[in-house]
Amino acid sequence: MSGARAFGGASEDLGFDFEHGDRLALVTALLDACAATPAGWWCQPVGARTAALLALLRASEAREAIALTLRCAACAAPFEIELAHAALAGLAQAPPQLQVARDGAEPLTLRLPTGDDLRAWQALQPAARDAARRAMLARLAVAGTPLPGDEAAAAAALAQADPLVSFSVACACPCCGVAAEPEIDLEGLALQRLAARQRGLLHEVHALASHYGWTEAEVLAVPPARRAKYLELIEGWA
């Protein structure tokens, strides 16, 4: 995502449906719109898509960490943690393929799932869960024949190989000291932050257009720092 533009600087950014749209399609559309060059995002591994979405969030918020509020499972106290973007980017080094060792059989070589694979997984969901898992495992196998019972070991190997997809953070509650390792949906977290950015942009457009009579395009043409100053003036007159 080097050279990508920040989300929230173009009128098309107001059209993304963060509430009702298909999540896979939404992520792909965001990356297509904001990446410096097309990368065939449907064909990219899920971890690479997540890394690119986090890089987009980093460029858009201009912050080096994601502040996140967690709640202790033991005492229910809320506490804050920060996820450093540099540390997250360092996890985006998943191998293109991995091997799953099996007793009495040759290792099973798998490729990492892509956006297209997740789309296929969605289509498989109406089928029985076990049948869907077997079908997906066969889709990901590049060497070796998947055998009954391989699904659990394959899922564990895939999660270990791509930590951005199966992400958890070790932490301890500052109130009661209980240690935990909660799972965090990084893709969902990035989408939440980008959705909040879109809502803020809509508020700016509404306020400035209502007060000055500017069009949406004219509002967005004003640099964000100057827009903030105009909004301060409007609030001072209210």
Salt bridges, closest charged atoms under 4 A:
GLU12 OE2 - ARG5 NH2 3.69
ASP13 OD1 - ARG5 NH2 2.82
ASP17 OD1 - HIS20 ND1 3.85
GLU64 OE1 - ARG58 NH2 2.41
ASP116 OD1 - ARG119 NH2 2.37
ASP117 OD2 - ARG111 NH1 2.53
ASP117 OD1 - ARG139 NE 2.42
ASP150 OD2 - ARG102 NH1 2.68
ASP185 OD2 - ARG23 NH2 2.77
GLU187 OE1 - ARG23 NE 2.59
GLU204 OE1 - ARG227 NE 2.71
